[in-house]
Amino acid sequence: MPDVPADLIRRLYATPPEKFVAARDAAVAQAREAGDPRTAREIGRLRRPTVAAWLVNLLAIRRPELVADLAQLADSLRAAQRDLRGGKLRELSAQRRAVVGALVAEVRKLAAAEPAAPPAGKLPLGEVEATLNAALSDTEVAEQVRAGRLLRASHYAGFGEVPRPQLRLVTGGEDTAGVPERAGESGVPDRAGKAGGPDGAGRSGGPDGASARAEARRARDQRAARAERAARRRAATRELAKAHTDLERAEQELAGAGAAERDGVAALDRIETELAELERRRAVAEQELSRARLARRGAERTVTAARRRAGEVEAVLEALDAEEGDAEDGDDRAD
């Protein structure tokens, strides 16, 4: 979308999915107000990503250097897969697990810093991990991840890169087993040589001798081709066995990591449930405390009023006592 500013696209795809549509519509309205309907239409075509895709986009936008490391690792993996170097593949597979694990951890940190992100226990980190692994095998997914424009999570269940490369066997020494070039070295008698001996000297220059030599060459070529195919088959069989072993080990590690992730999610869910219950009890306690404070203040006002009333009554009684005393003194003087 050449008409849409790149910084606007990055800002939109760094926006949490629940706020994406509102942010996009606001950008469309702003473009229309600026008198740019074409850009407004292009912005309106932008689609909201899923939560998992948003998390991957957030990683690409906030930490592009880490995504660049992922692309470099993908290139190394593709090169090793094309050459079928088992040792290098095992080394890179271990590096892949470490890199993807570090990226998933970074995604968790980035999500924790986003107020609108789902709770940690609700983050689709499994889909994020699957997408990052797919980016290592699928160049199209890798480009979407690098651009921060992913719309949904991706999964790749195959083995090797996509599309499948042309395979070239490298066995560690020569590319193929040595193939005999001369009939004498292959242990097969050289019929043409015999024809050129003393008994065949008269035939070597005739049509029969040329036919024999051509037949010998064809036989040597066929034997060489069979030997080459057999060597390639043996090398491919060894590499296939190594690849199956690596795949089984990787699947076991994946199963263990998946179980650990599920256990972690379950633990977080339990903790969040407990926290929610504590928050509810706290809210109830705060309400009860508020009511108690109101009751105390009401009681204080009642006590104050009662004290004031008591003082007023005491003053009245004192006045009555004084009047009675004055009256008695007057009576005594009259007598």
C-alpha positions in Angstrom: 0.0 0.0 0.0 2.3 2.8 -1.3 -0.2 5.5 -0.4 -0.4 4.6 3.3 2.5 6.0 5.4 4.6 3.2 6.8 4.6 4.7 10.3 0.8 4.7 10.3 0.7 1.0 9.3 3.2 0.2 12.1 1.1 2.2 14.6 -2.1 0.4 13.6 -0.6 -3.1 13.7 1.0 -2.3 17.1 -2.5 -1.5 18.4 -4.3 -4.3 20.4 -6.9 -6.1 18.2 -9.8 -4.9 20.3 -8.9 -1.3 19.5 -7.7 -1.8 15.9 -11.0 -1.1 14.2 -11.5 2.2 16.1 -7.9 3.3 15.4 -8.3 2.4 11.7 -11.6 4.2 11.3 -10.1 7.3 13.0 -7.2 7.2 10.5 -9.7 6.8 7.6 -11.6 9.9 8.8 -8.4 11.9 9.2 -7.3 11.1 5.7 -10.7 12.1 4.3 -10.6 15.4 6.2 -7.2 16.0 4.7 -8.7 15.6 1.2 -7.0 12.2 0.4 -9.8 9.7 -0.4 -7.4 7.2 -2.0 -5.3 6.9 1.1 -8.5 6.7 3.1 -9.7 3.7 1.0 -6.3 2.0 1.3 -6.4 2.4 5.1 -9.9 1.1 5.2 -8.7 -2.2 3.5 -6.4 -2.9 6.4 -7.7 -6.0 8.4 -7.6 -6.6 12.1 -5.0 -9.2 13.2 -5.7 -12.0 15.6 -4.2 -11.7 19.1 -1.4 -14.1 18.2 -0.6 -12.2 15.0 -0.7 -8.9 16.9 1.8 -10.2 19.4 4.2 -11.3 16.5 3.7 -7.9 14.9 4.4 -6.2 18.2 7.7 -8.1 18.4 8.6 -7.1 14.8 7.8 -3.4 15.4 9.3 -3.0 18.8 12.3 -5.4 18.5 13.2 -5.6 14.8 16.8 -6.6 15.5 15.5 -9.9 17.1 13.4 -10.7 14.0 16.5 -10.0 11.9 18.3 -12.7 13.9 15.4 -15.0 13.1 15.8 -14.4 9.4 19.5 -15.0 9.5 18.9 -18.3 11.3 16.3 -19.3 8.6 18.9 -18.7 5.9 21.4 -20.9 7.7 18.8 -23.7 8.2 17.8 -23.6 4.5 21.5 -23.9 3.5 22.1 -26.8 5.8 18.9 -28.6 4.6 19.9 -28.2 1.0 23.3 -29.8 1.7 21.8 -32.4 4.0 24.5 -32.0 6.6 23.2 -33.8 9.7 25.6 -32.4 12.2 25.0 -28.8 11.1 21.3 -29.4 11.1 21.4 -30.7 14.7 23.4 -27.7 15.8 21.1 -25.2 14.0 18.0 -27.1 15.4 19.2 -26.5 18.9 19.9 -22.9 18.1 16.4 -22.6 16.6 14.8 -23.8 19.8 16.9 -21.3 21.8 16.1 -18.4 19.5 12.4 -19.1 19.3 12.2 -19.6 23.1 13.9 -16.2 23.6 11.5 -14.5 21.2 8.5 -16.0 22.9 9.8 -14.7 26.3 10.3 -11.3 24.7 6.7 -11.4 23.4 5.5 -12.1 27.0 7.4 -9.0 28.2 6.1 -6.8 25.5 2.5 -7.9 26.2 3.0 -7.3 29.9 3.8 -3.7 29.1 0.6 -3.2 27.1 -2.4 -2.2 29.3 -4.9 -3.6 26.8 -3.2 -7.0 26.3 -4.9 -10.2 27.6 -3.8 -11.6 31.0 -0.5 -13.6 30.9 -2.4 -16.8 31.3 -4.6 -16.0 28.3 -1.8 -15.1 25.9 -1.7 -17.5 22.8 2.0 -18.1 23.1 1.7 -21.5 21.6 0.4 -19.9 18.4 3.2 -17.3 18.5 5.8 -20.1 18.8 4.2 -22.0 15.9 4.3 -18.8 13.8 7.9 -18.1 14.5 8.8 -21.7 13.6 6.8 -21.4 10.4 8.8 -18.3 9.5 11.9 -20.4 9.7 10.6 -22.6 7.0 8.3 -20.5 4.9 9.8 -17.4 3.2 6.3 -15.8 2.7 5.5 -16.1 6.4 9.0 -14.8 7.2 8.4 -11.7 5.1 5.0 -11.0 6.8 6.6 -11.4 10.2 9.5 -9.1 9.3 7.1 -6.4 8.0 4.9 -6.6 11.1 1.8 -7.1 8.9 0.7 -10.6 10.0 -3.0 -11.1 10.1 -3.3 -14.6 11.7 -1.0 -17.3 13.2 0.8 -19.7 10.9 1.6 -23.3 11.4 4.0 -25.5 9.5 4.0 -29.3 10.2 6.4 -30.4 7.5 10.2 -31.0 7.6 12.6 -28.7 5.8 12.0 -25.5 3.9 9.0 -24.6 1.8 9.1 -25.0 -1.2 11.2 -28.2 -1.0 14.6 -27.6 -2.4 16.6 -29.6 -5.0 18.7 -32.0 -2.8 22.4 -32.4 -3.2 24.1 -35.1 -1.2 27.2 -34.2 0.7 28.6 -37.2 2.6 31.7 -35.5 4.2 34.3 -36.7 1.7 33.9 -36.8 -2.0 30.5 -36.0 -3.3 30.0 -39.5 -4.7 31.8 -42.8 -4.3 34.7 -43.3 -6.7 33.5 -44.7 -10.0 35.9 -46.9 -12.1 36.9 -45.2 -15.3 38.7 -48.0 -16.9 37.5 -51.5 -17.5 40.7 -52.9 -16.1 40.3 -51.0 -12.8 36.7 -52.3 -12.4 37.8 -55.9 -12.4 35.8 -56.6 -15.6 37.8 -58.0 -18.6 38.2 -55.5 -21.4 36.8 -57.2 -24.4 38.0 -54.4 -26.7 41.5 -54.9 -25.3 41.3 -58.6 -26.1 40.2 -57.7 -29.6 43.3 -55.6 -30.0 45.6 -58.4 -28.9 47.6 -60.6 -31.3 44.5 -62.8 -32.0 42.3 -59.9 -32.7 44.7 -57.6 -34.4 43.0 -58.3 -37.8 39.6 -57.5 -36.3 40.4 -54.3 -34.3 40.2 -52.1 -37.2 37.0 -53.7 -38.7 33.3 -53.1 -38.0 33.2 -56.0 -35.5 36.0 -54.4 -33.4 34.3 -51.0 -33.3 31.0 -52.7 -32.3 32.7 -54.6 -29.5 34.4 -51.4 -28.2 31.1 -49.6 -28.2 29.4 -52.4 -26.4 32.2 -52.4 -23.8 31.8 -48.6 -23.3 28.0 -49.0 -22.8 28.6 -51.8 -20.3 31.1 -49.6 -18.4 28.7 -46.7 -18.4 25.9 -48.8 -17.1 28.0 -50.2 -14.3 29.2 -46.8 -13.4 25.7 -45.4 -13.3 24.5 -48.3 -11.1 27.4 -47.8 -8.8 26.7 -44.1 -8.6 23.0 -44.7 -7.9 23.9 -47.2 -5.2 26.3 -44.8 -3.5 23.7 -42.0 -3.6 21.1 -44.3 -2.2 23.3 -45.4 0.6 24.2 -41.8 1.5 20.5 -40.7 1.3 19.5 -43.7 3.4 22.0 -42.7 6.1 20.8 -39.0 6.0 17.2 -40.1 6.1 17.8 -42.2 9.2 19.6 -39.2 10.9 16.8 -36.9 9.9 14.2 -39.3 11.3 16.2 -39.5 14.6 16.4 -35.7 14.8 12.7 -35.4 14.0 11.8 -37.9 16.8 14.0 -36.1 19.2 12.5 -32.7 18.2 9.0 -34.1 18.5 9.7 -35.4 22.0 11.2 -32.0 23.0 8.2 -30.3 21.5 5.8 -32.6 23.4 7.7 -31.9 26.7 7.7 -28.1 26.0 4.0 -28.2 25.2 3.2 -30.1 28.4 5.3 -27.6 30.4 3.5 -24.7 28.7 0.1 -26.2 29.5 1.2 -26.7 33.2 2.4 -23.1 33.3 -0.9 -21.8 31.8 -2.9 -23.9 34.3 -0.8 -22.6 37.2 -1.3 -19.0 36.0 -5.1 -19.6 35.7 -5.2 -20.9 39.3 -3.3 -17.9 40.5 -5.5 -15.5 38.6 -8.6 -17.2 40.0 -7.2 -16.9 43.5 -6.3 -13.2 42.8 -9.8 -12.6 41.5 -11.3 -14.1 44.7 -9.0 -12.0 46.9 -10.0 -8.9 44.9 -13.7 -9.8 45.5 -13.1 -10.3 49.2 -11.1 -7.0 49.3 -14.0 -5.2 47.7 -16.5 -6.6 50.2 -14.2 -5.7 53.1 -13.8 -2.2 51.8 -17.6 -1.8 51.5 -18.1 -3.1 55.1 -15.3 -0.8 56.3 -17.0 2.1 54.5 -20.4 1.3 56.2 -18.6 1.0 59.6 -17.0 4.4 59.1 -20.4 5.9 58.2 -22.0 4.3 61.3 -19.2 5.6 63.5 -19.6 9.1 62.2 -23.3 8.9 62.7 -22.7 7.7 66.3 -20.3 10.5 66.9 -22.8 13.0 65.7 -25.5 11.4 68.0 -23.1 11.5 71.0 -22.3 15.2 70.3 -26.0 16.1 70.1 -26.7 14.1 73.2 -23.9 15.8 75.1 -25.1 19.2 73.9 -28.6 18.4 75.0 -27.4 17.1 78.3 -25.5 20.3 78.9 -28.6 22.3 78.0 -30.7 20.3 80.5 -28.1 20.6 83.2 -28.1 24.4 82.7 -31.9 24.5 83.0 -31.7 22.4 86.2 -29.1 24.7 87.6 -31.2 27.7 86.8 -34.2 26.1 88.5 -32.1 25.3 91.6 -30.9 28.9 91.7 -34.5 30.2 91.4 -35.6 27.9 94.2 -32.8 29.0 96.4 -33.6 32.7 95.8 -37.3 32.0 96.6 -36.4 30.3 99.9 -34.1 33.1 101.0 -37.0 35.6 100.3 -39.4 33.7 102.4 -37.0 33.5 105.3 -36.5 37.3 105.3 -40.3 37.9 105.2 -40.7 35.8 108.4 
